[in-house]
């Protein structure tokens, strides 16, 4: 946390989301190149320095392309009483990528950061920032449909809380009705009042009010009909490719329900493309952006 010399303005960067502190070789982190956030290791799993113990499940009956006699395609919790089932204890300790001195400084930064937002709990704050993106908030459930629309998620890459600058990602959760009224989109410069919470290491703005649009952007405006269509045709991906995590049509979804594996996160493609290798959205989008289209036309002349 830094303090400006002239106006005593604080500049805050979220230390809980740092991904350069630890590396964990657990298969759950494979799609993220085995990088994990400081929040995941220190707060959620509390697995440093003692590590964590997991279990690898195996099925001897499915070796050599053999099929399961019960019809399963993967080994799971329903297999524990099968004679072909076995498990292997797996003890892993995240690798610290910084020095012990830097690690001690990180702890101080985390304590300061948490204390700052603890003092704001239950208080209405003034916030201003430019919208980076607006996306439907898809919630994975164990219902027949397997998903539901939970409103929309507005992302800011940075913003001001009073005079203090938050130089990190901030999210605002808004309802379907809120979006129908204000029609928020990328590029909108906003000022409003709200509550701020620190949830799962992320900064979340809630119950926005007194909205003022200082400048309008030119981003895509999601409405309820379009969101429900995307929810219907969209697909959950089995992997988490970097291009999909950065794509405006890709959502990183926190799962909800026992059938979804608890709190694991999955990518939901709003375009309904199951195989990322077959996706041409970035090419399509690039061609129809005016500046890029102009450059492509000029290069062909």
Secondary structure, 3 states (H helix, E strand, C coil): CEECCCCCCEEECCHHHCCCCEECCCHHHHHHCCEECHHHHHHHCCCCCCCEEEEEEEEHHHHHHCCCCCCCCCCCHHHCCCCCEEEEEEEECCEECCCHHHHHHHHHHHHHHHHHHHCCCCCCEEEEEEEEEEEEEEEECCCCCCEEEEEEEEEECCEEECCEEECCCEEEEECHHHHHHHCCCCCCEEEEEEEEEEECCEEEEEEEEEEEEEECCCCCCCCHHHHHHHHHHCEECCCCCHHHHHCCCEEEEEECCHHHCCCCEEEEECCCCCCHHHCCHHHHHHHHCHHHHHHHHHHCC
